[in-house]
């Protein structure tokens, strides 16, 4: 047994029971304002000696998605030399752009009458799903309501 890691047991799915991969951890979900996705583009290089093929990275495509309509779906593709440097540079640019957006101190939009009624009648927190919201400050509930609009 390795001194650094606990022993492990491999468990294969049971056919017909748990052999379909699906998302079940809904309680871990929390809305975030931005998500960054990236994937590498590759071409296949054929090896004439053993007739194998190798995936050779040649670029990337990145997509930034946002809950803010005006900042949603920013797509960037690159193909060429130094694709990893380009990816890191692009990620840094996106980080700066997103931080500039999130650091803006804009006034909150007032709740509509329907939202106010929903807020006053709320007995379960939208975030933690606890049944009593008496221990949760009203400000936190309002922020959650506004974030989910």
C-alpha positions as CSV (number, residue, x, y, z in Angstrom):
1,X,0.0,0.0,0.0
2,X,1.2,3.5,-0.9
3,X,2.1,5.7,2.1
4,X,0.7,8.8,0.4
5,X,-2.7,7.5,-0.7
6,X,-5.5,5.4,0.8
7,X,-6.3,2.1,-0.8
8,X,-8.9,2.2,-3.5
9,X,-11.5,-0.1,-4.8
10,X,-12.7,-0.1,-8.4
11,X,-16.4,-0.4,-8.8
12,X,-17.9,-0.9,-12.3
13,X,-21.5,0.0,-13.1
14,X,-24.2,-2.6,-12.8
15,X,-25.7,-3.2,-16.3
16,X,-29.3,-2.0,-16.4
17,X,-29.1,-0.3,-12.9
18,X,-26.4,2.5,-12.8
19,X,-24.8,2.2,-16.3
20,X,-26.2,5.6,-17.5
21,X,-24.2,8.6,-16.5
22,X,-26.4,11.4,-15.2
23,X,-26.2,14.5,-13.0
24,X,-27.7,13.9,-9.6
25,X,-26.0,16.5,-7.3
26,X,-28.6,19.2,-7.8
27,X,-28.0,20.5,-4.2
28,X,-24.4,21.5,-5.3
29,X,-25.7,23.9,-7.9
30,X,-25.3,27.6,-7.4
31,X,-25.7,30.3,-10.1
32,X,-22.6,32.1,-11.2
33,X,-22.4,35.2,-13.4
34,X,-19.8,33.8,-15.9
35,X,-18.6,30.4,-17.1
36,X,-15.6,29.8,-19.3
37,X,-15.4,26.7,-21.5
38,X,-12.4,25.8,-23.6
39,X,-11.5,22.8,-25.8
40,X,-8.5,21.9,-28.0
41,X,-8.6,21.3,-31.7
42,X,-6.4,18.5,-33.0
43,X,-5.4,17.0,-36.3
44,X,-4.5,13.3,-36.8
45,X,-0.9,12.6,-37.7
46,X,-0.3,9.2,-39.3
47,X,2.7,7.2,-38.3
48,X,3.9,5.3,-41.3
49,X,6.1,2.9,-39.3
50,X,3.4,1.3,-37.1
51,X,0.3,2.7,-39.0
52,X,-1.0,4.4,-35.8
53,X,-2.4,7.9,-35.6
54,X,-1.7,10.5,-33.0
55,X,-3.9,13.5,-32.0
56,X,-1.7,16.6,-32.4
57,X,-3.1,19.8,-30.8
58,X,-3.2,22.7,-33.2
59,X,-5.4,25.3,-31.5
60,X,-8.4,25.9,-29.2
61,X,-11.8,27.3,-29.1
62,X,-13.1,29.1,-26.0
63,X,-16.6,30.3,-25.0
64,X,-17.6,32.6,-22.2
65,X,-21.2,32.4,-21.1
66,X,-23.0,34.8,-18.8
67,X,-26.2,35.4,-17.0
68,X,-26.0,39.0,-18.2
69,X,-27.6,39.1,-21.7
70,X,-25.2,41.8,-23.0
71,X,-22.1,39.8,-22.0
72,X,-23.4,36.3,-23.1
73,X,-21.7,34.1,-25.7
74,X,-18.3,35.5,-26.4
75,X,-16.6,33.0,-28.7
76,X,-12.9,33.0,-29.5
77,X,-11.0,30.5,-31.7
78,X,-7.3,30.2,-32.4
79,X,-5.3,27.9,-34.6
80,X,-1.6,28.1,-35.0
81,X,1.8,28.1,-33.2
82,X,2.0,28.5,-29.4
83,X,-1.6,27.7,-28.9
84,X,-1.1,27.2,-25.1
85,X,0.4,30.6,-24.7
86,X,-2.5,32.0,-26.7
87,X,-5.0,30.2,-24.5
88,X,-3.4,31.5,-21.3
89,X,-3.2,35.0,-22.7
90,X,-6.9,34.8,-23.7
91,X,-7.9,33.5,-20.3
92,X,-6.1,36.4,-18.6
93,X,-7.8,38.9,-20.9
94,X,-11.2,37.3,-20.1
95,X,-10.4,37.4,-16.4
96,X,-9.7,41.1,-16.6
97,X,-12.8,41.8,-18.7
98,X,-15.0,39.8,-16.3
99,X,-13.5,41.4,-13.2
100,X,-14.1,44.9,-14.7
101,X,-17.8,43.9,-15.2
102,X,-18.2,42.4,-11.8
103,X,-16.4,45.2,-10.0
104,X,-19.0,47.8,-11.2
105,X,-21.1,49.1,-8.4
106,X,-24.5,49.5,-10.0
107,X,-27.7,50.3,-8.1
108,X,-30.0,47.3,-7.6
109,X,-33.2,47.2,-9.6
110,X,-36.2,47.4,-7.4
111,X,-38.3,44.3,-7.0
112,X,-41.6,44.2,-8.9
113,X,-44.8,43.8,-6.9
114,X,-45.0,40.1,-7.7
115,X,-41.4,39.6,-6.7
116,X,-42.1,41.4,-3.4
117,X,-45.0,39.2,-2.7
118,X,-43.0,36.1,-3.5
119,X,-40.2,37.4,-1.2
120,X,-42.6,38.0,1.7
121,X,-44.2,34.6,1.3
122,X,-40.9,32.7,1.0
123,X,-40.5,29.9,3.6
124,X,-37.7,28.0,1.9
125,X,-34.3,29.5,0.9
126,X,-33.7,29.2,-2.8
127,X,-30.0,28.6,-2.2
128,X,-29.7,26.1,0.7
129,X,-33.3,24.8,0.6
130,X,-33.7,25.1,4.3
131,X,-37.3,25.2,5.5
132,X,-37.1,28.2,7.8
133,X,-35.8,31.5,6.6
134,X,-36.2,33.2,9.9
135,X,-32.5,32.7,10.7
136,X,-31.4,34.1,7.3
137,X,-31.2,37.8,6.9
138,X,-33.7,39.3,4.5
139,X,-30.9,40.9,2.6
140,X,-29.5,37.5,1.7
141,X,-32.9,36.3,0.5
142,X,-33.3,39.4,-1.7
143,X,-29.9,39.0,-3.2
144,X,-30.7,35.4,-4.1
145,X,-34.1,36.4,-5.6
146,X,-32.4,39.1,-7.7
147,X,-29.6,36.8,-8.8
148,X,-32.1,34.3,-10.0
149,X,-34.1,36.8,-12.2
